[in-house]
Amino acid sequence: MMPRHEDTFLQRSGARLERLTRWAGPYAALVQLLLLGAALLTLSRLGLIAWQWDRVAATGIVGRILVQGVRADLILLGYFIALPLLLAPLLAYQKTLRIWKAVSVTWVTFALIFIVFMEVSTPQFIMQFDVRPNRLFVEYLSYPSEVIATLWNGFRIALVLGVLATIAFTIGIYKLLQAASINVTTWRAWKMLAVWPVLVVLVFVQIRSTTAHRPANPALFALTGDSMVNSIIINSPWSVLDAIYSMSKEANSSEIYGEYPREKVFTTVKSAPWLRDLQFTNPELPTLHQQTAFVQRERPLNLVIVLEESLGATFVQSLGGLPVTPELEKLKTEGWWFEQLYATGTRSVRGIEAVVAGYAPTPARSVVKLSLAQQNFYTLALGLGQQGYHTEFVYGGEAHFDNMRGFFTGNGFQSVVDRKSMKPVFEGSWGASDEDLFDKSLERLKTLHADGKPFFSLIFTSSNHEPFEFPDGRIKLHDPEKQTVNNAVMYADYALGRFIAQAKKEAYWKDTVFLIVADHDNRVYGDSLVPIKKFHIPGLILGADVQPKRIKTIASQVDLAPTLLSLIGVSSEHPMIGRDLARDSDTPGRALIQFDNYFAWLDDTSATILRPGQEPLLGAYDFGTGVMTPQTKAPDPAKVDQAMSHVILPSILYREQRYKLAK
């Protein structure tokens, strides 16, 4: 029960709101939604602008940002108004006035609560992903136990206060709207029905917000070269609703960049120097080809991939980052060290599809989570399984997270070992510690070696993940407070060094190639449309007879799988379009980068950026400083073709189920 003085305040406020909107008659609740919603969204945007003032002010268009922000808010509110407006001719009469009031007040309350919830969630999301809530926000909601554990352990006070504030706001806004609806009366039927078509047209214009061929969408508000500032212009509820709509259309997701000839896609991709002379073996499977291993072996080697959670170049001193990975720095002198390796995206599943399947990124969700990729979709495990390998996935958390178990078991991984199969000494929100994970992995590798068959093991770490929980007494902390990303990285690095040191003592070491690579960086942010610097990740191949080498050319995660096949001595057919760096690592390379709805083709001289609903952008990227500067001139048409072809190809292959092996 609310105290009487709060009830009185709400009643007085409701009475003022009722007087302000009395002229709207039966449509008063819709006007109230418009006024209150616009006020809440504007206040939130002003707060975000104040918080990120340096980056907003740097654009030089603060006034335009505010004006276009109001425009975006009106579009969202138009969507919310549309449903009750369409019901008005059925319910907004004297005989059904009670029902109409209940429906309209409940709907307006829901709309305002959704707006408040999304806007309150925005700062923390921006801190993590450097944009407003988008499709990643929706994807994380599919895993409530992991998300709640992370929030409870890392953001407990904020979570409790947020829940209490949301409950209080829900009660308060409902009472306010109830008070404002007490004296609402209906119009005569002829007047209500005469005004209704006019309102429908006005709301339609409000939602469409333009006289152009296509209605306004979030891409229309990309006014600056800073993707975070662009996201501030719109609002979080619309951003998330648009993401949900886009996810329902994701089979054709790459088409947001415009129409492009299908035939040109295949010819352009196959014109890459490392593909142009290969034998493509099946016209029904456009990228299927024969790869002959550069390193010929009497018996193929084993393969172990250690996929490190959120271990970007940010944390590797020799790559321009912090000195928090001393073990990795020691190991880099023992194998192939990648100096310019780039992740394809910002999520673990994006890294998985690139590293394990050699699959290029698209604006859609990773194929790890898409329905048409759950069976017969090419992965290293599927290909190596046909070569007689035992294939296995080892993870310290719950393997069902992000649909990994379903994707892996349907596509060649013969066994999955996760938290349920371990007895961890230390367990955090995301599962077993990296030490426990690696101890289990060492046990499994010894067992697999004893079986006598070649093996492929994918090991995926999780200690370097918010809320950054790890055992005490293992490392000298980099930061005074224990649970920070820098300390978590140091622990992950310690556990990795310990794992490799123990693996070197085992009989299988001389017959096994190890890849250590990050799935993505911890946080991807920056004042550019695509913060390329934050996609820079470490990569190291070592073990067996791998000799020390520096790979200086630009490389993508999609290049790793073909390179590994060549190093372990496996010649096979596969559909991967990546580059075999064992055969050639000296000529110029390229990276494929997907950031939100932007796709970047990065090479030695420039970045060509595809933007939804807009012309491609040319960026000059300084590899030393990590700064990308937008250019006024148009990008090279040949590079636009490369970018378009490489982002459309995977969408075609997924939609038509052509990323697979021949039967």
Secondary structure, 3 states (H helix, E strand, C coil): CCCHHHHHHHHHHHHHHHHHHHHHHHHHHHHHHHHHHHHHHHHHHHHHHHHCHHHHHHHCCHHHHHHHHHHHHHHHHHHHHHHHHHHHHHHCCCCCHHHHHHHHHHHHHHHHHHHHHHHHHHHHHHHHHCCCCCHHHHHHCCCHHHHHHHHHHHCHHHHHHHHHHHHHHHHHHHHHHHHHHCCCCCCCHHHHHHHHHHHHHHHHHHHHCCCCCCCCCHHHHCCCCCHHHHHHHCCHHHHHHHHHHHHHCHHHHHHHHCCCCHHHHHHHHHCCCCCCCCCECCCCCCCCEEECCCCCCCCCCEEEEEEECCCCHHHCHHHCCCCCCHHHHHHHHHCEEEEEEECCCCCHHHHHHHHHHCCCCCCCCCHHHCHHHCCCCCCHHHHHHCCCCEEEEEECCCCCHHHHHHHHHHCCCCEEECHHHCCCCCEECCEECHHHHHHHHHHHHHHHHHHCCCEEEEEECCCCCCCCCCCCCCCCCCCCCCCCHHHHHHHHHHHHHHHHHHHCCCHHHHHEEEEEEECCCCCCCCCCCCCHHHHEEEEEEEECCCCCEEECCCEEHHHHHHHHHHHHCCCEEECCCCCCCCCCCCCCCEEEEEECCEEEEEECCCEEEECCCCCCEEEEEECCCCEEEECCCCCCHHHHHHHHHHHHHHHHHHHCCCCCCCC
